[in-house]
């Protein structure tokens, strides 16, 4: 299992003290590649691509701005967040771990089309035939979806995908990305961003720690 520095109780570096929101012009890039500064050379981008049947349809609205995920106390921006940390932390712990965890991102994600939920697609290389899609509610029992809640929802979706996809046979062309025995495990996944592929369809920008 890879080792990560503890994100709790760390000071916020000056580079994170911006007056702009992660939903504003501070991040004008709408699709990958996003700004990144990975801490280890072993971090490799998971090469996910939206299916042609999604992007072939004329969109009804301009894409929403992506949602970025950063650790408080990280040495630089663009390092992402280990998914395994997201699924075990409480809400209060997430606010001490994730930059802007309490920010209500749900409204902006669904504003253009007045959505109440989005779909998260996981076109994992070698498993595109599985067509994995999860629904994420933009309005929760406690109010608008926050960045922290979104991160947890994405991590849980990937956790379920890795478990269930291990029962499928991956394409031989993408065998190195297999999730079955000896392949990629959930605890090696790093969440960097979530971006709007098409209308209500979103994808996560994910890296894998190959150590």
PECORCOR-V706136 format. One record per residue. RES is the residue in one letter. PHI is phi in whole degrees, -180 to 180 (none if undefined). NEAR is the number of other ideal C-beta (glycine too) atoms within 10 Angstrom. Layout:
BEGIN
RES_PHI_NEAR, RES_PHI_NEAR
END
This chain:
BEGIN
X_none_9, X_-69_16, X_-101_7, X_-126_17, X_-70_12, X_-72_10, X_-87_21, X_-84_13, X_59_9, X_-109_14, X_-69_8, X_-83_11, X_-70_14, X_-56_7, X_-64_11, X_-93_16, X_-88_7, X_-105_13, X_-85_6, X_-98_9, X_-83_14, X_-69_20, X_-97_20, X_-106_12, X_-68_8, X_-64_12, X_-136_18, X_-74_8, X_-71_13, X_-94_14, X_-142_14, X_-59_16, X_-83_10, X_-98_16, X_-61_12, X_-145_18, X_-148_11, X_-68_17, X_-74_17, X_-132_14, X_-65_8, X_-77_13, X_-78_19, X_-124_16, X_-67_15, X_-77_19, X_-78_14, X_-94_17, X_-135_12, X_-64_17, X_-68_14, X_-63_8, X_-70_8, X_-81_17, X_-78_12, X_-75_9, X_-82_11, X_-63_6, X_-68_15, X_-89_10, X_-151_14, X_-69_9, X_-58_15, X_-74_23, X_-67_21, X_-69_23, X_-107_25, X_-100_25, X_-127_27, X_-132_24, X_-84_23, X_-67_19, X_88_18, X_-67_21, X_-64_11, X_-160_14, X_-80_17, X_83_15, X_-93_22, X_75_25, X_-133_25, X_-63_22, X_-63_25, X_-65_19, X_-73_22, X_-70_24, X_-84_15, X_-114_9, X_-92_21, X_-78_8, X_-59_13, X_-66_10, X_-66_15, X_-63_22, X_-68_17, X_-91_15, X_-108_23, X_-109_25, X_-63_22, X_67_21, X_-59_23, X_-88_12, X_-68_18, X_-82_16, X_-94_24, X_-59_25, X_-62_14, X_-68_18, X_-65_26, X_-110_19, X_-60_12, X_-59_16, X_-110_14, X_54_7, X_-83_19, X_-108_11, X_-154_14, X_-122_24, X_-114_17, X_-106_22, X_-99_20, X_-122_23, X_-86_19, X_-60_23, X_-58_17, X_93_21, X_-125_22, X_-59_16, X_-69_9, X_-74_16, X_51_11, X_-85_17, X_-136_13, X_-117_17, X_-97_11, X_-124_21, X_-76_14, X_-86_21, X_-125_14, X_-104_13, X_-64_5, X_-100_9, X_125_11, X_-62_16, X_-60_23, X_-99_22, X_-59_25, X_-62_23, X_-65_23, X_-62_26, X_-60_26, X_-66_20, X_-60_20, X_-65_27, X_-61_24, X_-65_15, X_-64_20, X_-70_25, X_-62_17, X_-64_14, X_-62_20, X_-61_21, X_-66_11, X_-77_13, X_-69_22, X_-64_16, X_-89_9, X_-102_13, X_-92_12, X_-76_22, X_-63_13, X_-65_8, X_-76_9, X_-128_14, X_-61_13, X_-66_12, X_-102_19, X_-62_21, X_-107_21, X_-76_14, X_-51_7, X_83_7, X_-101_16, X_-83_20, X_-101_16, X_-59_16, X_-69_16, X_-104_21, X_-92_25, X_-119_27, X_-93_23, X_-107_26, X_-163_25, X_-132_25, X_-128_22, X_-86_22, X_-74_21, X_-167_20, X_49_19, X_-94_22, X_-95_18, X_-126_24, X_-134_24, X_-98_24, X_-91_22, X_-128_21, X_-119_21, X_-117_18, X_-85_21, X_-85_13, X_-63_11
END
